[in-house]
């Protein structure tokens, strides 16, 4: 029986996903690019911005500091002519971690920034120390309270610096790269994140007049400029959404073409699906065909180009249905195996010890009432419901809506039976 008064998806099992689905713009690229618009005065336009709650939330964060944000279909215009405060509104920080990305741009352009410590998905501790030590290396003064981060630039500008990250953090790389664009002199970020979204951010910054080299590698070099200009850019396809539909095809024995997906960004996912027995064709998008029962696989998540942590829950569903025993190791987030207990409610046999999940594949899963605690876990549980028997009710849709655009509509276009109530 469903939870009264709680939004949920009713998923009818036994679906075989087949057909073509178009991938939306990348949430994880759109959010830092929205923040980057703060670096220049004037109106920038982002084409293909996904209509998801995190993008809407970031728009409200920007609006709270005086930025005019307007949406026209898939286009998002961001006018930064009248920044009225450098204190980002508090109400969105507990729900979305991306609010931290205004810290670097505001400090660089306005000399001060105040942000509430961010929240987001419940997938373990995600400290922001590297953001702050990097800004301190560039001459900023940082004050921390229990609830807020306050950054001040005592000089007229941040100064270039050599920064070595202890871990290739996407958030820290983005924040420091944006701040360095208006710093005095050269900044080098060593052990930088190499994710495609960081290359997209760098491309957008170059359209604004920034001088950046090395993005996509472990060392990014930025030559600071005295000012930047507004820009117009297109948000590229969401590789995690694409991988979710690829996993859905595998889990349901389907045949799905993900139009617009970039194969070069999905190499680690493609390699695992091929090991599991799927046929993966690459071209103008990616097609996944699963003709036989999946085979067990071992995988380990890591920073790009390793297997992405954001696809680990979806692949756990595939492993739960595969022949044999799989081992999934999670090295990026310290609490991102919690969806194993929800899958166990559906009949999966999963033993979690520390950062490892040992998954003994079963011929089928059974429908159940399950809740996901983070964005990707909810998506994975929907896939499990499609691949299972009977009816599955999935709650936690506030997580799902943060990062997937028209998720159930797209699934239904592939033959699924999914209803939101």
C-alpha positions as CSV (number, residue, x, y, z in Angstrom):
1,X,0.0,0.0,0.0
2,X,1.4,3.4,-1.0
3,X,2.2,6.2,1.4
4,X,-0.8,8.6,1.7
5,X,0.0,12.2,0.6
6,X,3.5,11.3,-0.8
7,X,4.3,11.6,-4.5
8,X,5.3,8.3,-5.9
9,X,5.8,6.5,-9.1
10,X,3.7,3.4,-9.8
11,X,5.9,1.1,-12.0
12,X,4.5,-1.9,-13.7
13,X,7.0,-4.7,-14.1
14,X,7.8,-6.8,-17.1
15,X,8.6,-3.9,-19.4
16,X,11.2,-4.3,-22.2
17,X,12.5,-0.9,-23.0
18,X,12.8,-0.4,-26.8
19,X,13.0,2.5,-29.1
20,X,14.7,5.9,-29.2
21,X,15.0,8.5,-26.5
22,X,16.5,11.9,-26.7
23,X,19.0,12.9,-23.9
24,X,18.4,16.3,-22.3
25,X,21.0,19.0,-21.5
26,X,23.5,18.2,-18.8
27,X,22.5,19.4,-15.3
28,X,26.1,19.0,-14.0
29,X,27.4,21.3,-16.8
30,X,24.5,23.8,-16.6
31,X,24.8,24.6,-12.9
32,X,28.5,25.8,-12.9
33,X,28.0,27.6,-16.2
34,X,25.0,29.5,-14.6
35,X,27.3,30.5,-11.8
36,X,30.0,31.5,-14.2
37,X,27.7,34.2,-15.7
38,X,28.3,36.1,-12.5
39,X,31.8,36.9,-13.7
40,X,30.6,39.3,-16.3
41,X,28.2,42.2,-16.4
42,X,25.3,41.8,-18.9
43,X,23.1,39.1,-20.2
44,X,24.2,35.6,-21.1
45,X,22.1,32.9,-22.7
46,X,22.3,29.2,-22.1
47,X,20.6,27.1,-24.9
48,X,19.4,23.6,-24.1
49,X,19.3,24.1,-20.3
50,X,17.4,21.2,-18.8
51,X,14.2,21.8,-17.0
52,X,15.0,20.1,-13.7
53,X,14.7,21.3,-10.1
54,X,18.4,21.9,-9.5
55,X,18.5,24.3,-12.4
56,X,15.4,26.0,-11.2
57,X,17.0,26.2,-7.7
58,X,20.2,27.7,-9.0
59,X,18.1,30.2,-10.8
60,X,16.5,31.2,-7.5
61,X,19.9,31.4,-5.8
62,X,21.0,33.8,-8.6
63,X,17.7,35.8,-8.4
64,X,18.3,36.1,-4.6
65,X,21.5,38.2,-5.3
66,X,19.8,40.4,-7.9
67,X,20.4,38.5,-11.1
68,X,17.5,38.4,-13.6
69,X,16.9,34.8,-14.7
70,X,14.3,34.1,-17.4
71,X,13.4,30.9,-19.2
72,X,12.0,30.6,-22.7
73,X,11.6,27.0,-23.5
74,X,15.0,25.4,-23.4
75,X,16.8,28.8,-23.3
76,X,17.8,30.4,-20.1
77,X,18.9,34.0,-20.0
78,X,20.9,35.3,-17.1
79,X,21.3,39.1,-16.7
80,X,23.9,40.1,-14.1
81,X,23.7,43.9,-14.5
82,X,22.3,44.5,-11.0
83,X,23.9,42.3,-8.4
84,X,22.3,43.7,-5.1
85,X,24.0,41.5,-2.5
86,X,26.9,39.0,-2.2
87,X,25.0,36.9,0.4
88,X,23.5,34.0,-1.5
89,X,20.0,33.2,-0.1
90,X,20.0,30.5,2.6
91,X,16.8,28.6,1.8
92,X,18.2,26.6,-1.2
93,X,21.6,25.6,0.3
94,X,20.2,22.7,2.4
95,X,18.6,21.2,-0.7
96,X,21.3,21.6,-3.3
97,X,25.0,21.5,-3.1
98,X,25.5,23.5,-6.3
99,X,24.8,26.7,-4.4
100,X,28.5,26.6,-3.3
101,X,29.5,27.4,-6.9
102,X,28.6,31.1,-6.6
103,X,31.4,31.4,-4.0
104,X,34.3,31.8,-6.4
105,X,32.6,34.0,-9.0
106,X,31.2,36.4,-6.4
107,X,34.5,36.7,-4.6
108,X,36.3,37.3,-7.9
109,X,34.0,39.9,-9.2
110,X,32.6,41.6,-6.1
111,X,35.4,41.0,-3.6
112,X,33.1,39.2,-1.1
113,X,30.8,36.2,-1.0
114,X,28.7,34.6,1.8
115,X,27.1,31.2,1.3
116,X,25.3,28.8,3.6
117,X,27.1,25.5,3.9
118,X,25.4,23.4,1.2
119,X,23.4,20.1,1.3
120,X,22.1,18.0,-1.6
121,X,21.9,14.2,-1.8
122,X,22.5,12.0,1.2
123,X,25.5,10.2,-0.1
124,X,28.0,10.8,2.6
125,X,30.3,13.6,3.7
126,X,31.4,16.0,0.9
127,X,33.7,18.6,2.5
128,X,34.3,21.9,0.9
129,X,37.8,22.4,2.3
130,X,39.5,22.3,-1.1
131,X,37.3,25.2,-2.3
132,X,38.3,27.3,0.6
133,X,42.0,26.5,0.8
134,X,42.3,27.2,-2.9
135,X,40.6,30.6,-2.5
136,X,42.9,31.3,0.4
137,X,45.9,30.5,-1.8
138,X,44.6,33.2,-4.1
139,X,44.6,35.8,-1.3
140,X,41.1,35.5,0.0
141,X,40.2,35.5,3.7
142,X,37.8,32.8,4.7
143,X,35.7,32.8,7.9
144,X,33.7,29.7,8.8
145,X,30.7,29.5,11.2
146,X,28.6,26.5,12.0
147,X,26.2,27.4,9.2
148,X,28.0,29.8,6.7
149,X,31.1,30.4,4.7
150,X,32.2,34.0,4.4
151,X,34.9,34.9,1.8
152,X,36.5,38.4,1.5
153,X,39.2,39.7,-0.9
154,X,41.2,42.3,1.0
155,X,43.1,43.4,-2.1
156,X,41.6,44.8,-5.2
157,X,41.7,41.4,-6.9
158,X,42.4,37.8,-6.2
159,X,45.9,36.8,-7.2
160,X,47.1,33.9,-9.3
161,X,48.4,30.9,-7.5
162,X,49.6,27.3,-7.8
163,X,47.0,25.1,-6.3
164,X,47.3,21.3,-5.8
165,X,44.0,19.6,-5.0
166,X,44.2,16.6,-2.7
167,X,41.5,14.9,-4.8
168,X,40.2,15.7,-8.3
169,X,37.1,17.4,-7.0
170,X,34.6,18.6,-9.6
171,X,33.2,21.2,-7.3
172,X,36.5,22.6,-6.2
173,X,37.9,22.6,-9.8
174,X,34.9,24.5,-11.1
175,X,34.9,27.1,-8.3
176,X,38.7,27.8,-8.5
177,X,38.7,27.9,-12.3
178,X,36.0,30.5,-12.3
179,X,37.6,32.6,-9.6
180,X,41.0,32.5,-11.4
181,X,39.5,34.0,-14.5
182,X,39.5,37.4,-12.8
183,X,42.6,37.0,-10.7
184,X,45.8,38.9,-11.2
185,X,48.3,36.7,-12.9
186,X,48.5,33.0,-13.7
187,X,46.7,30.2,-11.8
188,X,47.6,26.5,-12.1
189,X,45.3,23.9,-10.7
190,X,47.0,20.5,-10.3
191,X,45.1,17.2,-9.9
192,X,42.1,19.0,-11.4
193,X,38.9,17.1,-12.3
194,X,38.8,15.9,-15.9
195,X,35.1,15.4,-16.3
196,X,33.5,16.5,-19.6
197,X,31.4,19.0,-17.6
198,X,34.7,20.8,-16.7
199,X,35.6,21.1,-20.3
200,X,32.1,22.5,-21.0
201,X,32.6,25.1,-18.3
202,X,36.0,26.0,-19.7
203,X,34.5,26.4,-23.2
204,X,31.8,28.7,-21.7
205,X,34.5,30.8,-19.9
206,X,36.5,31.1,-23.1
207,X,33.5,32.5,-24.8
208,X,33.5,35.1,-22.0
209,X,37.1,36.0,-22.8
210,X,38.9,33.8,-20.3
211,X,42.3,32.3,-21.2
212,X,42.2,28.7,-20.1
213,X,44.3,25.7,-21.2
214,X,44.6,22.1,-20.1
215,X,40.9,21.5,-19.3
216,X,40.2,17.8,-19.6
217,X,43.6,17.0,-18.1
218,X,45.0,16.9,-14.6
219,X,46.5,20.4,-14.9
220,X,44.5,23.5,-15.8
221,X,46.2,26.8,-16.4
222,X,44.3,30.1,-16.3
223,X,45.6,33.5,-17.2
224,X,43.6,36.0,-15.2
225,X,41.8,38.9,-17.1
226,X,40.7,42.3,-15.7
227,X,37.1,41.7,-17.0
228,X,35.0,39.2,-18.9
229,X,32.0,39.6,-21.2
230,X,28.6,37.9,-21.4
231,X,28.3,34.9,-23.7
232,X,25.8,32.5,-25.4
233,X,26.5,28.8,-25.3
234,X,24.8,25.5,-25.7
235,X,24.6,23.0,-22.9
236,X,25.8,19.6,-24.0
237,X,24.0,16.2,-23.4
238,X,23.7,14.7,-20.0
239,X,26.0,11.7,-19.9
240,X,24.5,10.4,-16.6
241,X,20.9,10.5,-18.0
242,X,22.2,8.7,-21.1
243,X,23.9,6.1,-19.0
244,X,20.7,5.6,-17.0
245,X,18.7,4.7,-20.2
246,X,21.6,2.5,-21.3
247,X,21.3,0.6,-17.9
248,X,17.6,0.5,-18.4
249,X,18.0,-1.3,-21.7
250,X,20.4,-3.8,-20.2
251,X,18.2,-4.5,-17.1
252,X,15.0,-5.1,-19.1
253,X,16.5,-7.1,-21.9
254,X,15.8,-4.1,-24.2
255,X,16.9,-2.3,-27.3
256,X,17.3,1.4,-26.8
257,X,19.0,4.1,-28.8
258,X,20.0,7.2,-26.8
259,X,20.0,10.0,-29.3
260,X,22.4,12.8,-28.7
261,X,24.6,10.9,-26.2
262,X,28.4,11.3,-26.8
263,X,30.1,7.9,-26.9
264,X,33.4,9.3,-25.9
265,X,32.0,10.5,-22.6
266,X,30.5,7.0,-21.8
267,X,33.4,4.7,-22.5
268,X,33.6,3.3,-19.0
269,X,29.9,2.5,-18.9
270,X,30.0,1.0,-22.4
271,X,32.9,-1.2,-21.4
272,X,31.0,-2.6,-18.4
273,X,27.8,-3.2,-20.3
274,X,29.8,-5.1,-23.0
275,X,31.4,-7.2,-20.3
276,X,27.8,-8.0,-19.1
277,X,27.0,-9.3,-22.6
278,X,25.2,-6.3,-24.1
279,X,25.8,-5.1,-27.7
280,X,26.7,-1.4,-27.7
281,X,26.7,0.5,-31.0
282,X,28.2,4.0,-31.2
283,X,27.5,6.7,-33.7
284,X,25.2,9.6,-33.5
285,X,24.2,8.5,-30.0
286,X,24.5,5.1,-28.4
287,X,22.4,2.0,-28.9
288,X,22.3,-0.8,-26.3
289,X,20.8,-4.2,-27.0
290,X,20.5,-6.9,-24.4
291,X,19.5,-10.2,-26.1
292,X,20.5,-12.7,-23.3
293,X,20.6,-12.7,-19.5
294,X,23.3,-10.4,-18.3
295,X,26.7,-11.7,-16.9
296,X,28.2,-10.7,-13.6
297,X,30.8,-8.0,-13.6
298,X,33.3,-6.3,-11.2
299,X,33.5,-2.5,-11.2
300,X,35.1,0.2,-9.2
301,X,33.9,3.8,-9.3
302,X,36.3,6.7,-9.5
303,X,36.9,10.2,-10.9
304,X,36.5,10.5,-14.7
305,X,37.5,8.7,-16.9
306,X,36.8,5.8,-14.4
307,X,33.4,4.4,-13.9
308,X,31.1,7.2,-12.7
309,X,29.7,7.0,-9.2
310,X,26.5,8.5,-10.5
311,X,25.8,5.3,-12.6
312,X,26.8,2.8,-9.9
313,X,23.2,2.5,-8.5
314,X,21.8,1.8,-12.0
315,X,24.5,-0.8,-12.6
316,X,23.7,-2.5,-9.3
317,X,20.2,-3.2,-10.7
318,X,21.8,-4.9,-13.7
319,X,24.1,-6.9,-11.4
320,X,21.2,-7.9,-9.2
321,X,19.7,-9.6,-12.3
322,X,22.9,-11.0,-13.8
323,X,24.1,-14.6,-13.8
324,X,26.8,-15.0,-11.3
325,X,28.2,-12.8,-8.5
326,X,29.3,-9.2,-9.1
327,X,31.4,-7.0,-6.9
328,X,30.8,-3.2,-6.9
329,X,33.3,-1.0,-5.1
330,X,32.3,2.7,-4.4
331,X,35.4,4.9,-3.9
332,X,34.0,8.4,-4.5
333,X,31.2,8.8,-1.9
334,X,31.3,7.1,1.5
335,X,27.6,6.4,1.8
336,X,26.5,5.5,-1.7
337,X,25.6,1.9,-1.3
338,X,22.4,2.6,0.8
339,X,20.1,1.7,-2.1
340,X,21.2,-1.9,-1.7
341,X,18.7,-2.3,1.2
342,X,15.8,-1.0,-1.1
343,X,16.8,-3.5,-3.8
344,X,16.9,-6.2,-1.1
345,X,13.2,-5.5,-0.5
346,X,12.7,-6.4,-4.1
347,X,14.4,-9.8,-3.7
348,X,18.0,-8.8,-4.6
349,X,20.8,-10.6,-2.7
350,X,23.4,-7.9,-1.8
351,X,25.9,-8.0,1.0
352,X,27.5,-4.6,1.8
353,X,30.8,-4.4,3.7
354,X,32.5,-1.0,3.9
355,X,32.8,0.3,0.3
356,X,32.0,-3.0,-1.4
357,X,28.7,-4.5,-2.4
358,X,28.8,-8.2,-3.4
359,X,25.7,-8.9,-5.5
360,X,24.5,-12.5,-6.2
361,X,22.4,-12.2,-9.3
362,X,18.8,-13.5,-9.3
363,X,16.6,-14.4,-12.2
364,X,14.0,-11.8,-11.3
365,X,13.1,-9.1,-8.8
366,X,9.7,-8.6,-7.2
367,X,7.7,-5.4,-6.9
368,X,7.7,-3.6,-3.6
369,X,7.2,-0.2,-2.0
370,X,10.7,1.3,-1.9
371,X,12.2,4.7,-1.2
372,X,15.4,6.2,-2.7
373,X,17.6,8.5,-0.7
374,X,19.4,10.2,-3.5
375,X,18.9,11.2,-7.1
376,X,20.5,8.2,-8.8
377,X,19.1,5.7,-6.3
378,X,15.6,6.7,-7.1
379,X,16.3,6.3,-10.9
380,X,17.8,2.9,-10.2
381,X,14.8,1.7,-8.2
382,X,12.5,2.7,-11.1
383,X,14.6,0.6,-13.4
384,X,14.4,-2.3,-11.0
385,X,10.7,-2.0,-10.9
386,X,10.5,-2.1,-14.7
387,X,12.7,-5.2,-14.8
388,X,10.8,-6.9,-11.9
389,X,7.5,-8.6,-11.6
390,X,4.3,-7.1,-10.3
391,X,4.0,-3.4,-9.2
392,X,6.6,-1.3,-7.6
393,X,5.9,2.0,-5.8
394,X,8.9,4.3,-5.6
395,X,9.0,7.4,-3.4
396,X,11.7,10.1,-3.0
397,X,10.7,11.8,-6.2
398,X,12.0,15.2,-4.9
399,X,15.4,13.7,-5.5
400,X,14.5,12.4,-8.9
401,X,13.2,15.7,-10.1
402,X,16.4,17.4,-9.2
403,X,18.2,15.8,-12.2
404,X,15.9,14.1,-14.6
405,X,13.8,15.9,-17.1
406,X,10.4,14.2,-17.9
407,X,11.9,10.9,-16.7
408,X,8.6,8.9,-16.6
409,X,7.4,10.4,-19.9
410,X,10.6,9.3,-21.6
411,X,10.4,5.8,-20.1
412,X,6.8,5.5,-21.3
413,X,8.0,6.5,-24.8
414,X,10.1,3.3,-24.6
415,X,7.3,1.1,-23.7
416,X,7.4,1.4,-19.9
417,X,4.2,1.7,-17.8
418,X,5.0,4.3,-15.2
419,X,2.5,6.6,-13.5
420,X,3.1,9.5,-11.1
421,X,0.5,9.8,-8.3
